[in-house]
Amino acid sequence: MDNYKCTICGYMYKPERGDYINEIPPGVAFEDLPEDYKCPMCGQPKVVFQKM
């Protein structure tokens, strides 16, 4: 699974860690996140993330 970085604030979504702020458990691929997923640091939508 690939990591994705928010191009606005630099937050890195790492599937092996998940996102506890948005209640995403470890093991969820970025592609499987809900369409309304937002960056937990700056609130920007999923479309601003870039594959690393």
PQR file of N, CA, C, O and H, with PARSE charges and radii, in Angstrom:
ATOM      1  N   MET A   1       0.850  -1.183   0.000 -0.4000 1.5000
ATOM      2  CA  MET A   1       0.000   0.000   0.000 -0.0000 2.0000
ATOM      3  C   MET A   1       0.893   1.242   0.000  0.5500 1.7000
ATOM      4  O   MET A   1       1.921   1.288   0.675 -0.5500 1.4000
ATOM      5  N   ASP A   2       0.480   2.232  -0.763 -0.4000 1.5000
ATOM      6  CA  ASP A   2       1.273   3.448  -0.923 -0.0000 2.0000
ATOM      7  C   ASP A   2       0.894   4.517   0.095  0.5500 1.7000
ATOM      8  O   ASP A   2      -0.241   4.580   0.568 -0.5500 1.4000
ATOM      9  H   ASP A   2      -0.356   2.194  -1.311  0.4000 1.0000
ATOM     10  N   ASN A   3       1.885   5.361   0.422 -0.4000 1.5000
ATOM     11  CA  ASN A   3       1.650   6.531   1.256 -0.0000 2.0000
ATOM     12  C   ASN A   3       1.203   7.681   0.363  0.5500 1.7000
ATOM     13  O   ASN A   3       1.583   7.757  -0.805 -0.5500 1.4000
ATOM     14  H   ASN A   3       2.807   5.309   0.038  0.4000 1.0000
ATOM     15  N   TYR A   4       0.393   8.572   0.924 -0.4000 1.5000
ATOM     16  CA  TYR A   4      -0.077   9.752   0.201 -0.0000 2.0000
ATOM     17  C   TYR A   4       0.167  10.981   1.057  0.5500 1.7000
ATOM     18  O   TYR A   4      -0.026  10.955   2.273 -0.5500 1.4000
ATOM     19  H   TYR A   4       0.084   8.510   1.873  0.4000 1.0000
ATOM     20  N   LYS A   5       0.602  12.076   0.398 -0.4000 1.5000
ATOM     21  CA  LYS A   5       0.940  13.310   1.106 -0.0000 2.0000
ATOM     22  C   LYS A   5      -0.024  14.423   0.715  0.5500 1.7000
ATOM     23  O   LYS A   5      -0.323  14.613  -0.464 -0.5500 1.4000
ATOM     24  H   LYS A   5       0.758  12.097  -0.589  0.4000 1.0000
ATOM     25  N   CYS A   6      -0.510  15.160   1.719 -0.4000 1.5000
ATOM     26  CA  CYS A   6      -1.341  16.341   1.456 -0.0000 2.0000
ATOM     27  C   CYS A   6      -0.442  17.425   0.873  0.5500 1.7000
ATOM     28  O   CYS A   6       0.553  17.808   1.488 -0.5500 1.4000
ATOM     29  H   CYS A   6      -0.267  15.006   2.677  0.4000 1.0000
ATOM     30  N   THR A   7      -0.790  17.917  -0.308 -0.4000 1.5000
ATOM     31  CA  THR A   7       0.045  18.921  -0.965 -0.0000 2.0000
ATOM     32  C   THR A   7      -0.131  20.312  -0.360  0.5500 1.7000
ATOM     33  O   THR A   7       0.602  21.234  -0.718 -0.5500 1.4000
ATOM     34  H   THR A   7      -1.598  17.606  -0.808  0.4000 1.0000
ATOM     35  N   ILE A   8      -1.075  20.475   0.536 -0.4000 1.5000
ATOM     36  CA  ILE A   8      -1.301  21.768   1.183 -0.0000 2.0000
ATOM     37  C   ILE A   8      -0.473  21.894   2.460  0.5500 1.7000
ATOM     38  O   ILE A   8       0.254  22.873   2.632 -0.5500 1.4000
ATOM     39  H   ILE A   8      -1.671  19.726   0.826  0.4000 1.0000
ATOM     40  N   CYS A   9      -0.577  20.909   3.356 -0.4000 1.5000
ATOM     41  CA  CYS A   9       0.099  21.032   4.658 -0.0000 2.0000
ATOM     42  C   CYS A   9       1.237  20.035   4.875  0.5500 1.7000
ATOM     43  O   CYS A   9       2.016  20.182   5.817 -0.5500 1.4000
ATOM     44  H   CYS A   9      -1.167  20.114   3.216  0.4000 1.0000
ATOM     45  N   GLY A  10       1.340  19.024   4.014 -0.4000 1.5000
ATOM     46  CA  GLY A  10       2.414  18.050   4.145 -0.0000 2.0000
ATOM     47  C   GLY A  10       2.083  16.825   4.977  0.5500 1.7000
ATOM     48  O   GLY A  10       2.938  15.957   5.153 -0.5500 1.4000
ATOM     49  H   GLY A  10       0.707  18.904   3.248  0.4000 1.0000
ATOM     50  N   TYR A  11       0.857  16.734   5.497 -0.4000 1.5000
ATOM     51  CA  TYR A  11       0.461  15.547   6.262 -0.0000 2.0000
ATOM     52  C   TYR A  11       0.614  14.301   5.394  0.5500 1.7000
ATOM     53  O   TYR A  11       0.241  14.303   4.221 -0.5500 1.4000
ATOM     54  H   TYR A  11       0.163  17.440   5.355  0.4000 1.0000
ATOM     55  N   MET A  12       1.163  13.246   5.975 -0.4000 1.5000
ATOM     56  CA  MET A  12       1.371  11.995   5.253 -0.0000 2.0000
ATOM     57  C   MET A  12       0.380  10.942   5.742  0.5500 1.7000
ATOM     58  O   MET A  12       0.377  10.575   6.917 -0.5500 1.4000
ATOM     59  H   MET A  12       1.466  13.245   6.928  0.4000 1.0000
ATOM     60  N   TYR A  13      -0.463  10.460   4.825 -0.4000 1.5000
ATOM     61  CA  TYR A  13      -1.347   9.343   5.162 -0.0000 2.0000
ATOM     62  C   TYR A  13      -0.573   8.058   4.926  0.5500 1.7000
ATOM     63  O   TYR A  13      -0.132   7.780   3.811 -0.5500 1.4000
ATOM     64  H   TYR A  13      -0.461  10.758   3.870  0.4000 1.0000
ATOM     65  N   LYS A  14      -0.412   7.273   5.993 -0.4000 1.5000
ATOM     66  CA  LYS A  14       0.300   6.000   5.925 -0.0000 2.0000
ATOM     67  C   LYS A  14      -0.693   4.893   6.268  0.5500 1.7000
ATOM     68  O   LYS A  14      -1.159   4.810   7.405 -0.5500 1.4000
ATOM     69  H   LYS A  14      -0.770   7.499   6.899  0.4000 1.0000
ATOM     70  N   PRO A  15      -1.022   4.040   5.292 -0.5600 1.5000
ATOM     71  CA  PRO A  15      -2.024   2.996   5.522  0.2800 2.0000
ATOM     72  C   PRO A  15      -1.722   2.099   6.713  0.5500 1.7000
ATOM     73  O   PRO A  15      -2.644   1.645   7.393 -0.5500 1.4000
ATOM     74  N   GLU A  16      -0.456   1.838   6.975 -0.4000 1.5000
ATOM     75  CA  GLU A  16      -0.129   0.958   8.100 -0.0000 2.0000
ATOM     76  C   GLU A  16      -0.456   1.593   9.446  0.5500 1.7000
ATOM     77  O   GLU A  16      -0.554   0.893  10.454 -0.5500 1.4000
ATOM     78  H   GLU A  16       0.293   2.206   6.423  0.4000 1.0000
ATOM     79  N   ARG A  17      -0.624   2.909   9.470 -0.4000 1.5000
ATOM     80  CA  ARG A  17      -0.990   3.616  10.704 -0.0000 2.0000
ATOM     81  C   ARG A  17      -2.462   4.001  10.748  0.5500 1.7000
ATOM     82  O   ARG A  17      -3.045   4.113  11.826 -0.5500 1.4000
ATOM     83  H   ARG A  17      -0.545   3.477   8.651  0.4000 1.0000
ATOM     84  N   GLY A  18      -3.063   4.205   9.582 -0.4000 1.5000
ATOM     85  CA  GLY A  18      -4.437   4.685   9.542 -0.0000 2.0000
ATOM     86  C   GLY A  18      -4.496   6.164   9.913  0.5500 1.7000
ATOM     87  O   GLY A  18      -3.503   6.878   9.774 -0.5500 1.4000
ATOM     88  H   GLY A  18      -2.589   4.114   8.706  0.4000 1.0000
ATOM     89  N   ASP A  19      -5.633   6.618  10.375 -0.4000 1.5000
ATOM     90  CA  ASP A  19      -5.842   8.025  10.744 -0.0000 2.0000
ATOM     91  C   ASP A  19      -6.810   8.044  11.926  0.5500 1.7000
ATOM     92  O   ASP A  19      -8.027   8.010  11.746 -0.5500 1.4000
ATOM     93  H   ASP A  19      -6.440   6.038  10.487  0.4000 1.0000
ATOM     94  N   TYR A  20      -6.256   8.099  13.127 -0.4000 1.5000
ATOM     95  CA  TYR A  20      -7.110   8.020  14.319 -0.0000 2.0000
ATOM     96  C   TYR A  20      -8.033   9.224  14.464  0.5500 1.7000
ATOM     97  O   TYR A  20      -9.107   9.095  15.050 -0.5500 1.4000
ATOM     98  H   TYR A  20      -5.268   8.126  13.273  0.4000 1.0000
ATOM     99  N   ILE A  21      -7.652  10.379  13.952 -0.4000 1.5000
ATOM    100  CA  ILE A  21      -8.501  11.575  14.057 -0.0000 2.0000
ATOM    101  C   ILE A  21      -9.802  11.368  13.274  0.5500 1.7000
ATOM    102  O   ILE A  21     -10.881  11.737  13.740 -0.5500 1.4000
ATOM    103  H   ILE A  21      -6.779  10.483  13.476  0.4000 1.0000
ATOM    104  N   ASN A  22      -9.690  10.780  12.089 -0.4000 1.5000
ATOM    105  CA  ASN A  22     -10.865  10.508  11.252 -0.0000 2.0000
ATOM    106  C   ASN A  22     -11.405   9.094  11.449  0.5500 1.7000
ATOM    107  O   ASN A  22     -12.248   8.631  10.680 -0.5500 1.4000
ATOM    108  H   ASN A  22      -8.814  10.480  11.711  0.4000 1.0000
ATOM    109  N   GLU A  23     -10.914   8.412  12.485 -0.4000 1.5000
ATOM    110  CA  GLU A  23     -11.365   7.063  12.841 -0.0000 2.0000
ATOM    111  C   GLU A  23     -11.170   6.044  11.712  0.5500 1.7000
ATOM    112  O   GLU A  23     -12.022   5.185  11.484 -0.5500 1.4000
ATOM    113  H   GLU A  23     -10.230   8.789  13.109  0.4000 1.0000
ATOM    114  N   ILE A  24     -10.034   6.154  11.011 -0.4000 1.5000
ATOM    115  CA  ILE A  24      -9.667   5.199   9.976 -0.0000 2.0000
ATOM    116  C   ILE A  24      -8.675   4.218  10.602  0.5500 1.7000
ATOM    117  O   ILE A  24      -7.594   4.631  11.023 -0.5500 1.4000
ATOM    118  H   ILE A  24      -9.342   6.852  11.196  0.4000 1.0000
ATOM    119  N   PRO A  25      -9.012   2.942  10.673 -0.5600 1.5000
ATOM    120  CA  PRO A  25      -8.117   1.971  11.318  0.2800 2.0000
ATOM    121  C   PRO A  25      -6.884   1.668  10.463  0.5500 1.7000
ATOM    122  O   PRO A  25      -6.902   1.884   9.251 -0.5500 1.4000
ATOM    123  N   PRO A  26      -5.829   1.175  11.082 -0.5600 1.5000
ATOM    124  CA  PRO A  26      -4.652   0.748  10.315  0.2800 2.0000
ATOM    125  C   PRO A  26      -5.038  -0.305   9.280  0.5500 1.7000
ATOM    126  O   PRO A  26      -5.937  -1.117   9.501 -0.5500 1.4000
ATOM    127  N   GLY A  27      -4.338  -0.273   8.144 -0.4000 1.5000
ATOM    128  CA  GLY A  27      -4.567  -1.265   7.101 -0.0000 2.0000
ATOM    129  C   GLY A  27      -5.502  -0.826   5.994  0.5500 1.7000
ATOM    130  O   GLY A  27      -5.754  -1.596   5.067 -0.5500 1.4000
ATOM    131  H   GLY A  27      -3.608   0.387   7.965  0.4000 1.0000
ATOM    132  N   VAL A  28      -6.031   0.405   6.062 -0.4000 1.5000
ATOM    133  CA  VAL A  28      -6.947   0.899   5.025 -0.0000 2.0000
ATOM    134  C   VAL A  28      -6.140   1.653   3.966  0.5500 1.7000
ATOM    135  O   VAL A  28      -5.507   2.665   4.265 -0.5500 1.4000
ATOM    136  H   VAL A  28      -5.827   1.030   6.815  0.4000 1.0000
ATOM    137  N   ALA A  29      -6.166   1.152   2.727 -0.4000 1.5000
ATOM    138  CA  ALA A  29      -5.468   1.803   1.619 -0.0000 2.0000
ATOM    139  C   ALA A  29      -6.104   3.163   1.328  0.5500 1.7000
ATOM    140  O   ALA A  29      -7.302   3.354   1.540 -0.5500 1.4000
ATOM    141  H   ALA A  29      -6.680   0.330   2.484  0.4000 1.0000
ATOM    142  N   PHE A  30      -5.299   4.101   0.844 -0.4000 1.5000
ATOM    143  CA  PHE A  30      -5.802   5.436   0.522 -0.0000 2.0000
ATOM    144  C   PHE A  30      -6.968   5.356  -0.461  0.5500 1.7000
ATOM    145  O   PHE A  30      -7.948   6.090  -0.334 -0.5500 1.4000
ATOM    146  H   PHE A  30      -4.326   3.946   0.672  0.4000 1.0000
ATOM    147  N   GLU A  31      -6.857   4.471  -1.429 -0.4000 1.5000
ATOM    148  CA  GLU A  31      -7.903   4.321  -2.441 -0.0000 2.0000
ATOM    149  C   GLU A  31      -9.232   3.876  -1.839  0.5500 1.7000
ATOM    150  O   GLU A  31     -10.290   4.102  -2.426 -0.5500 1.4000
ATOM    151  H   GLU A  31      -6.061   3.875  -1.533  0.4000 1.0000
ATOM    152  N   ASP A  32      -9.176   3.248  -0.672 -0.4000 1.5000
ATOM    153  CA  ASP A  32     -10.388   2.752  -0.017 -0.0000 2.0000
ATOM    154  C   ASP A  32     -10.991   3.735   0.989  0.5500 1.7000
ATOM    155  O   ASP A  32     -12.015   3.446   1.608 -0.5500 1.4000
ATOM    156  H   ASP A  32      -8.316   3.065  -0.196  0.4000 1.0000
ATOM    157  N   LEU A  33     -10.355   4.893   1.147 -0.4000 1.5000
ATOM    158  CA  LEU A  33     -10.909   5.909   2.048 -0.0000 2.0000
ATOM    159  C   LEU A  33     -12.206   6.448   1.453  0.5500 1.7000
ATOM    160  O   LEU A  33     -12.369   6.448   0.233 -0.5500 1.4000
ATOM    161  H   LEU A  33      -9.524   5.128   0.644  0.4000 1.0000
ATOM    162  N   PRO A  34     -13.131   6.907   2.297 -0.5600 1.5000
ATOM    163  CA  PRO A  34     -14.384   7.471   1.771  0.2800 2.0000
ATOM    164  C   PRO A  34     -14.111   8.688   0.883  0.5500 1.7000
ATOM    165  O   PRO A  34     -13.124   9.396   1.084 -0.5500 1.4000
ATOM    166  N   GLU A  35     -14.971   8.927  -0.081 -0.4000 1.5000
ATOM    167  CA  GLU A  35     -14.799  10.066  -0.990 -0.0000 2.0000
ATOM    168  C   GLU A  35     -14.812  11.401  -0.250  0.5500 1.7000
ATOM    169  O   GLU A  35     -14.218  12.372  -0.719 -0.5500 1.4000
ATOM    170  H   GLU A  35     -15.773   8.352  -0.244  0.4000 1.0000
ATOM    171  N   ASP A  36     -15.484  11.458   0.904 -0.4000 1.5000
ATOM    172  CA  ASP A  36     -15.545  12.713   1.662 -0.0000 2.0000
ATOM    173  C   ASP A  36     -14.415  12.828   2.694  0.5500 1.7000
ATOM    174  O   ASP A  36     -14.467  13.686   3.575 -0.5500 1.4000
ATOM    175  H   ASP A  36     -15.966  10.669   1.285  0.4000 1.0000
ATOM    176  N   TYR A  37     -13.393  11.964   2.587 -0.4000 1.5000
ATOM    177  CA  TYR A  37     -12.241  12.023   3.499 -0.0000 2.0000
ATOM    178  C   TYR A  37     -11.573  13.389   3.397  0.5500 1.7000
ATOM    179  O   TYR A  37     -11.425  13.940   2.306 -0.5500 1.4000
ATOM    180  H   TYR A  37     -13.351  11.266   1.872  0.4000 1.0000
ATOM    181  N   LYS A  38     -11.174  13.926   4.543 -0.4000 1.5000
ATOM    182  CA  LYS A  38     -10.479  15.215   4.596 -0.0000 2.0000
ATOM    183  C   LYS A  38      -9.197  15.060   5.399  0.5500 1.7000
ATOM    184  O   LYS A  38      -9.124  14.253   6.325 -0.5500 1.4000
ATOM    185  H   LYS A  38     -11.294  13.479   5.429  0.4000 1.0000
ATOM    186  N   CYS A  39      -8.202  15.834   5.039 -0.4000 1.5000
ATOM    187  CA  CYS A  39      -6.929  15.830   5.756 -0.0000 2.0000
ATOM    188  C   CYS A  39      -7.187  16.172   7.225  0.5500 1.7000
ATOM    189  O   CYS A  39      -7.862  17.158   7.517 -0.5500 1.4000
ATOM    190  H   CYS A  39      -8.261  16.490   4.287  0.4000 1.0000
ATOM    191  N   PRO A  40      -6.655  15.366   8.154 -0.5600 1.5000
ATOM    192  CA  PRO A  40      -6.903  15.631   9.570  0.2800 2.0000
ATOM    193  C   PRO A  40      -6.185  16.874  10.095  0.5500 1.7000
ATOM    194  O   PRO A  40      -6.520  17.372  11.169 -0.5500 1.4000
ATOM    195  N   MET A  41      -5.207  17.374   9.352 -0.4000 1.5000
ATOM    196  CA  MET A  41      -4.455  18.541   9.808 -0.0000 2.0000
ATOM    197  C   MET A  41      -5.017  19.858   9.259  0.5500 1.7000
ATOM    198  O   MET A  41      -5.111  20.844   9.990 -0.5500 1.4000
ATOM    199  H   MET A  41      -4.935  16.969   8.479  0.4000 1.0000
ATOM    200  N   CYS A  42      -5.389  19.875   7.971 -0.4000 1.5000
ATOM    201  CA  CYS A  42      -5.818  21.147   7.371 -0.0000 2.0000
ATOM    202  C   CYS A  42      -7.239  21.116   6.808  0.5500 1.7000
ATOM    203  O   CYS A  42      -7.759  22.152   6.393 -0.5500 1.4000
ATOM    204  H   CYS A  42      -5.313  19.074   7.378  0.4000 1.0000
ATOM    205  N   GLY A  43      -7.873  19.937   6.789 -0.4000 1.5000
ATOM    206  CA  GLY A  43      -9.262  19.848   6.354 -0.0000 2.0000
ATOM    207  C   GLY A  43      -9.485  19.849   4.853  0.5500 1.7000
ATOM    208  O   GLY A  43     -10.626  19.941   4.401 -0.5500 1.4000
ATOM    209  H   GLY A  43      -7.451  19.096   7.126  0.4000 1.0000
ATOM    210  N   GLN A  44      -8.417  19.749   4.071 -0.4000 1.5000
ATOM    211  CA  GLN A  44      -8.565  19.741   2.613 -0.0000 2.0000
ATOM    212  C   GLN A  44      -9.078  18.377   2.143  0.5500 1.7000
ATOM    213  O   GLN A  44      -8.874  17.371   2.822 -0.5500 1.4000
ATOM    214  H   GLN A  44      -7.490  19.674   4.438  0.4000 1.0000
ATOM    215  N   PRO A  45      -9.742  18.340   0.984 -0.5600 1.5000
ATOM    216  CA  PRO A  45     -10.319  17.086   0.492  0.2800 2.0000
ATOM    217  C   PRO A  45      -9.265  16.106  -0.024  0.5500 1.7000
ATOM    218  O   PRO A  45      -8.104  16.455  -0.237 -0.5500 1.4000
ATOM    219  N   LYS A  46      -9.707  14.899  -0.209 -0.4000 1.5000
ATOM    220  CA  LYS A  46      -8.862  13.786  -0.661 -0.0000 2.0000
ATOM    221  C   LYS A  46      -8.122  14.096  -1.972  0.5500 1.7000
ATOM    222  O   LYS A  46      -7.018  13.594  -2.187 -0.5500 1.4000
ATOM    223  H   LYS A  46     -10.650  14.616  -0.036  0.4000 1.0000
ATOM    224  N   VAL A  47      -8.711  14.906  -2.839 -0.4000 1.5000
ATOM    225  CA  VAL A  47      -8.123  15.177  -4.158 -0.0000 2.0000
ATOM    226  C   VAL A  47      -6.801  15.940  -4.102  0.5500 1.7000
ATOM    227  O   VAL A  47      -6.064  15.948  -5.087 -0.5500 1.4000
ATOM    228  H   VAL A  47      -9.607  15.313  -2.665  0.4000 1.0000
ATOM    229  N   VAL A  48      -6.480  16.585  -2.973 -0.4000 1.5000
ATOM    230  CA  VAL A  48      -5.218  17.332  -2.892 -0.0000 2.0000
ATOM    231  C   VAL A  48      -4.046  16.447  -2.475  0.5500 1.7000
ATOM    232  O   VAL A  48      -2.911  16.921  -2.419 -0.5500 1.4000
ATOM    233  H   VAL A  48      -7.078  16.579  -2.172  0.4000 1.0000
ATOM    234  N   PHE A  49      -4.299  15.168  -2.180 -0.4000 1.5000
ATOM    235  CA  PHE A  49      -3.228  14.249  -1.792 -0.0000 2.0000
ATOM    236  C   PHE A  49      -2.513  13.724  -3.030  0.5500 1.7000
ATOM    237  O   PHE A  49      -3.121  13.505  -4.078 -0.5500 1.4000
ATOM    238  H   PHE A  49      -5.221  14.783  -2.225  0.4000 1.0000
ATOM    239  N   GLN A  50      -1.201  13.526  -2.882 -0.4000 1.5000
ATOM    240  CA  GLN A  50      -0.370  13.018  -3.970 -0.0000 2.0000
ATOM    241  C   GLN A  50       0.310  11.728  -3.530  0.5500 1.7000
ATOM    242  O   GLN A  50       0.822  11.626  -2.415 -0.5500 1.4000
ATOM    243  H   GLN A  50      -0.707  13.704  -2.031  0.4000 1.0000
ATOM    244  N   LYS A  51       0.306  10.754  -4.417 -0.4000 1.5000
ATOM    245  CA  LYS A  51       0.957   9.469  -4.138 -0.0000 2.0000
ATOM    246  C   LYS A  51       2.461   9.672  -4.005  0.5500 1.7000
ATOM    247  O   LYS A  51       3.077  10.385  -4.797 -0.5500 1.4000
ATOM    248  H   LYS A  51      -0.110  10.836  -5.323  0.4000 1.0000
ATOM    249  N   MET A  52       3.037   9.037  -2.996 -0.4000 1.5000
ATOM    250  CA  MET A  52       4.480   9.164  -2.761 -0.0000 2.0000
ATOM    251  C   MET A  52       5.200   7.894  -3.171  0.5500 1.7000
ATOM    252  O   MET A  52       6.422   7.809  -3.047 -0.5500 1.4000
ATOM    253  H   MET A  52       2.536   8.458  -2.353  0.4000 1.0000
TER
END
